[in-house]
Amino acid sequence: MDNVFIYGFYILIWPAITLAVLLLICTATYRDIKKAKSENKEFV
């Protein structure tokens, strides 16, 4: 019974983990773009 709860929790929490990683990547990219613009450099 405990394994069912653990697997169910994992399946339900997976979208939240994915969203957190996506937000981290987007935030870091935004900061890099902002820093490059302030230094008059290209991002790529």
VENURQUI-V393158 format. One line per field, one symbol per residue. ss: DSSP state (2 for helix, 1 for strand, 0 for the rest). A space follows every 50 residues. Layout:
ss: ???
This chain:
ss: 02222222222222222222222222222222222222000000
